Amino acid sequence: MTYQVPFETILRGLRERLDEEDLAEVCDLLIWRTPDNGSELLDVCEKWLRQGTAEEVSAALAVNGGIHFRTLEERESELRAAAERFPRFRERVERILRDWIDRQKPQAVREVLQDGAPRSLVAYRHGITEERLDAWIDEHLRENPAPDSGA
């Protein structure tokens, strides 16, 4: 007979026993080692970000680098709402969002401009709107103008 414990119970137990760094390390390993690729664990984190205590929000921000929710728009909205409920997380939330954008922006732009990937596919894969992707591309082109080809 197999007894399954809900991931929320497991995560609560881990949160009570580990510091945030160790919790993040264990949870990041669990994400890759569970049959659902951490889906249930990440669902708990999203729940905690939406309605959890300060300790649960802090734990959720540690798991998966604080990257939760499918789209950047939802991620920004939910993380900032958590920071409104618990202002001590404001700087941390902004850093998580900024770092994610700083990593994803050049990759998404490269996929379109160098690899020729369709904008809609790139936007979907990165969880952003096509409008945001277009803004990132426009910004890149303004900052990196093509050399004059005139003779």
N, C-alpha and C positions, 0 to 999 in steps of 0.2 A: 504494500500500500504506500502510495506517495502522498506526502502532505505538502501542499504548496502554501507558502507564506506570501501575502501581498507585498509587493516591492515597497509600498509606503511604510510598512512595518519594518522591513529590513533597513530602509534608508533612515528611518527615525532612530533605530538602534545604532547604526553606524555614526549618525550625527552626534549622538550622545557619547560615543566612545572615542571618536577620532577628532583631531584638529582639522581645520579646513583643507590644508594641503594634503593630508593623508586621505581624507574623505574624497577629495577630487581624484586622487590617484586610484583609489579602489573603485570608485564609480566609473571612471574612464575605462578601466580594465573590464568592468562588468558590461559596459556598453558594447564592447567588442566580443565578449564571451557568452552572452546570453543568446538563445535561439531567436529572439525578436530584435536583435541588434540594439538592445537597450531601450526599446520603444516604451515599455512600461515604466522604467526608471525615469526616462525623460518626461513622460506624462505626469509623474508625481512632481517633478521639478517645476513643470509649467503650472500645475495646480498650486504649488506652494508660492510661486511668484505672483499668481493672481490673488490668492486669499490666505497665504500662510502667515505665521508669526515672523518676527524679525529674525529669529534663529533659523527658521525654515527658509526664508528668503536668502539669508546669507549662505546657507548650505547649497541652495539651488544655483546661486551665482558662482559657486566654486565648481560645480559639476559641468563638464563639457566646456570649460572656459566661459561659462555664462551664456553660451550660445544656445538658445531655445527658440521655439516657434519656427514655423516653416518660412515665413516671409520676413524680410527686413522691416516692412511696415508694421506688422504685428509685433515683432520683437521690440522695435523702438517703443511702440505704444505700451506694451505690457511691462517692459523693464522700467520705463519712466513712470508708469503708474505705481509700481512697487517702490520706486525711489520717492514718490510723492507721499506714500503711506509711511515710509521709513527714510527720512531725509539723510540719515547717515550713509545711505548707499548711493546717493546722487553721483558723487565723483566716480565711484567704482562702476556704476552703470554707464556713465558717459565714456569712461575709458574702454569698457568692453565693446560698446558700439563703435567707437572711433577705431579701435584696433581691428575689429572685424572688417570695417569698411576699408581701412588702409591695406589689408591683406587681399580683399576680394576685388576692389576696384581695378588695380592693374591687371589682374588675371582676367577679369571679364572683358576689359577693353582689348587686351591682347587676343582673346578668343575671337572677337569680332573683326578687329582690324588686321591681324596677322594670319589667323587661322581660317578666316572667312566663315565662321560659324553664324548661323542665322540669329539675329537679335532676339527673336522670341524664345528660342531655345536657351540662349545664354542667360537671358533674364529669368527664365523659369528655373534653370539649374542653380542660379545664385540667389533665388528667392527675392528678386527685386522686380519692379515694374519696368517695362520697356522705356518709359519716360525717364526713369532714373538712370537706366543704362545709357540712354541717349545723352543725358546731361554729363555723365562720366566721360563719354566719348568726346563730346564737345569740349569739355575741360581739358582733356588730354591733347586734343588737336590744337587748342589755343596755346597750351604750355609747350608743345612740341611741334611747331610749324614745319611742314615739309620744306626741304631746301629748294630754292629756285632752280628750276630745270631749264630756264631760258639761257640762250647763249648770246 
